[in-house]
Amino acid sequence: MISSSPRRMTPEARFSLMLAHFAFTTPPQPRPHSVLCRILDGRELDEVCPLDLALLTPEERAHYHATYRTGSALALAVRSRAELRWMLSREIGLPPNKVPIAPDRHGKPRCTYPTAADLDFSVSRAGDCAIIALGEATGVGVDVEEIIDEEPSDENLAIVFNEAEFRAWACLAAPQRRKAFTQAWTIKEAALKASGMGLDGDVHEITVRFDDNGNAVPILPSSRWIFERLEFCPSYAASFMAVTA
């Protein structure tokens, strides 16, 4: 996660998109893959909803209570897990509290039910926002971050950019650099999740360039990779990545 000062969204910074549903086709697939991205607005979640909590396993409840200290952060984490369970439930036909979810050897959560073999999902949270992506793909990754309000540190620049990327980023106008850096971060995080490697992967396996508007754009390694920029609020950057068979 990017380190930045905490910032609550103002009423004027409304989410302009709450649900994205798109399809993509990769040859030689005869039909398009379907992907659902649900964007959750957590600004009104001050405490955990009992209905959300009831859908989680005892292990999930213990994990979230140990990980999140504030009521709003805990409430959003629980809400996003409950919503993920509802989304998977609709796909595989099990009650949401019965959907089996377990981490694989790289720590990425997977639905282990047999009919979910062609599905993958990814969840990301930042500030008052959570995004859940669920789709028919070998790998799915999503990442959302609040756009940083100051220049990134040298440490974060070295983590995210290789030398060529850094030189291109440094040529951007100062107001563009903070957004472009955050976009690049979300692209690389989403790519690591989609690859299935997570923290075990190399952030530089996916490289980025910057378009004429200063937006970070991934240089995809093959036609099997899919990218979508998710734009729903001016103070957030979010990226969706998928790997197809």
C-alpha positions in Angstrom: 0.0 0.0 0.0 1.1 3.5 -0.7 1.9 5.6 2.4 0.0 8.9 2.5 -1.8 11.0 5.0 -5.3 9.8 5.8 -8.1 11.7 4.0 -11.8 11.4 4.2 -13.8 11.9 1.0 -15.9 15.0 0.9 -19.6 15.0 -0.2 -18.5 16.7 -3.5 -16.1 13.8 -4.3 -19.0 11.5 -5.2 -18.3 8.1 -6.7 -19.4 8.4 -10.4 -19.5 4.6 -10.9 -20.7 2.0 -8.5 -20.8 -1.0 -10.8 -18.7 -1.9 -13.9 -19.6 -4.9 -16.1 -17.5 -5.4 -19.2 -16.6 -8.2 -21.5 -13.4 -9.0 -23.5 -12.5 -11.5 -26.2 -9.1 -13.1 -26.7 -8.5 -15.3 -29.7 -9.2 -18.1 -30.2 -11.9 -17.9 -27.6 -15.4 -18.3 -29.3 -17.2 -16.2 -26.7 -16.3 -13.1 -24.6 -15.1 -13.5 -21.0 -17.4 -11.7 -18.5 -16.0 -9.6 -15.6 -17.9 -7.8 -12.9 -16.3 -5.1 -10.8 -18.3 -3.9 -7.8 -17.2 -0.6 -6.2 -18.3 -0.2 -2.5 -18.7 3.2 -0.9 -17.7 2.9 2.8 -18.2 6.5 3.9 -21.4 5.7 5.8 -20.0 2.5 7.4 -19.2 3.5 10.9 -19.7 0.0 12.5 -19.9 -3.6 11.3 -23.3 -4.7 10.0 -24.4 -7.9 11.8 -25.9 -9.2 8.5 -22.4 -8.9 6.9 -20.7 -10.5 9.9 -23.1 -13.4 9.9 -21.8 -14.5 6.4 -18.2 -14.8 7.5 -16.5 -17.8 8.9 -15.1 -17.7 12.5 -11.6 -17.5 11.0 -12.5 -14.6 8.8 -14.1 -12.7 11.7 -11.0 -13.3 13.9 -8.7 -12.2 11.1 -10.5 -8.9 10.4 -10.9 -8.0 14.1 -7.2 -8.5 14.6 -6.2 -6.6 11.5 -8.4 -3.5 11.5 -8.5 -1.3 14.5 -11.0 1.4 13.5 -14.7 0.8 13.3 -15.0 2.2 9.7 -12.1 0.2 8.3 -13.3 -3.0 10.0 -16.8 -2.4 8.7 -15.6 -1.9 5.1 -13.4 -5.0 5.3 -16.3 -7.1 6.6 -18.7 -5.6 4.0 -16.4 -6.4 1.1 -15.9 -10.0 2.2 -19.6 -10.5 2.6 -20.3 -8.9 -0.8 -17.6 -11.2 -2.3 -19.4 -14.2 -0.8 -22.7 -13.0 -2.3 -21.1 -12.6 -5.7 -19.5 -16.0 -5.7 -22.8 -17.5 -4.3 -24.7 -16.3 -7.4 -22.1 -17.9 -9.7 -21.8 -21.3 -8.0 -25.2 -21.8 -6.5 -24.2 -22.1 -2.8 -25.4 -20.0 0.1 -23.0 -17.2 0.7 -21.9 -18.4 4.1 -21.1 -21.8 2.6 -18.8 -20.6 -0.2 -15.4 -22.2 0.4 -12.5 -19.7 0.2 -9.0 -20.6 1.0 -5.5 -19.2 0.2 -3.3 -20.9 -2.3 0.4 -21.4 -1.9 1.2 -17.8 -2.8 -1.4 -16.5 -0.3 -4.0 -15.5 -2.9 -7.6 -16.4 -1.8 -9.4 -18.9 -4.1 -12.8 -20.3 -4.2 -12.2 -24.1 -4.0 -15.7 -25.2 -5.1 -15.5 -27.4 -8.2 -17.8 -25.3 -10.4 -15.6 -22.2 -9.6 -12.6 -23.6 -11.5 -13.0 -21.1 -14.3 -13.5 -18.1 -11.9 -11.0 -15.9 -10.2 -11.5 -12.8 -8.0 -9.6 -10.0 -6.4 -10.4 -7.5 -3.7 -8.8 -4.2 -2.8 -9.5 -1.5 -0.3 -8.2 2.0 0.3 -9.7 4.8 2.4 -13.5 4.7 2.1 -13.5 2.5 -1.0 -13.4 -1.2 -1.8 -13.4 -2.9 -5.2 -14.3 -6.5 -5.9 -13.5 -8.0 -9.3 -14.9 -11.4 -10.3 -14.5 -12.9 -13.7 -13.9 -15.8 -16.0 -10.1 -15.7 -16.4 -7.0 -17.6 -15.4 -6.1 -14.7 -13.2 -7.9 -11.5 -12.0 -6.3 -8.6 -10.1 -7.6 -5.3 -9.0 -6.0 -2.5 -6.9 -7.3 0.8 -5.7 -5.3 3.6 -4.0 -5.9 7.1 -2.8 -4.0 9.5 -5.1 -1.1 10.7 -3.0 -1.1 14.4 -2.1 2.7 14.9 -2.1 5.6 13.7 -4.2 6.4 10.0 -3.7 9.5 9.2 -1.6 12.7 8.0 -3.2 12.1 4.6 -1.6 8.7 4.2 -3.2 10.0 5.5 -6.6 12.7 2.8 -6.5 10.1 0.1 -5.6 7.7 1.0 -8.4 9.8 2.2 -11.4 12.7 0.9 -13.3 15.2 3.5 -14.7 13.3 4.0 -18.0 10.0 4.4 -16.2 11.4 6.8 -13.7 12.9 9.0 -16.5 9.6 9.1 -18.3 7.7 9.9 -15.1 10.1 12.6 -14.1 9.3 14.4 -17.4 5.7 14.8 -16.5 4.4 18.1 -15.2 4.4 18.2 -11.4 0.6 18.1 -11.0 0.5 15.0 -13.2 3.2 13.1 -11.4 1.3 12.2 -8.2 -1.6 10.8 -10.1 0.6 9.0 -12.6 2.7 7.4 -9.8 -0.5 6.2 -8.1 -1.8 4.8 -11.3 1.4 2.9 -12.0 1.4 1.5 -8.5 -2.2 0.1 -9.0 -1.3 -1.3 -12.4 1.6 -3.3 -11.0 -0.2 -4.4 -7.9 -3.2 -5.6 -10.0 -0.8 -7.4 -12.4 0.9 -9.2 -9.5 -2.5 -10.3 -8.2 -3.6 -11.4 -11.7 -0.4 -13.4 -12.2 -1.2 -15.3 -9.0 2.2 -14.5 -7.5 1.2 -11.6 -5.2 4.0 -10.6 -2.9 6.1 -13.4 -4.3 6.2 -11.8 -7.7 8.4 -9.1 -9.2 6.8 -5.7 -9.5 8.9 -5.0 -12.6 7.5 -7.9 -14.6 4.9 -5.4 -15.9 6.2 -2.1 -17.1 4.4 1.1 -17.8 4.5 4.0 -20.1 2.7 7.4 -19.9 0.3 8.6 -22.5 -0.2 12.2 -23.8 -2.5 13.0 -20.9 0.1 11.7 -18.3 -1.8 8.6 -17.5 0.1 5.4 -16.7 -0.6 2.6 -19.2 0.8 -0.9 -18.9 2.9 -2.4 -21.6 1.3 -5.8 -21.7 3.6 -8.8 -22.1 1.2 -10.7 -24.4 -2.3 -10.7 -25.9 -3.4 -12.9 -22.9 -3.3 -9.8 -20.6 -6.2 -7.5 -20.3 -6.2 -4.0 -18.7 -9.0 -1.6 -17.7 -8.6 1.6 -15.8 -11.4 2.1 -13.4 -12.3 5.8 -13.0 -15.0 6.5 -10.4 -13.7 9.3 -8.2 -11.1 12.1 -8.7 -9.2 11.2 -5.5 -8.7 7.5 -6.3 -6.8 5.5 -8.9 -7.8 2.0 -9.7 -6.7 -0.7 -12.2 -8.1 -4.0 -13.3 -5.9 -6.7 -14.9 -6.7 -10.2 -16.1 -4.8 -13.1 -17.6 -6.7 -15.3 -20.0 -6.0 -18.9 -20.9 
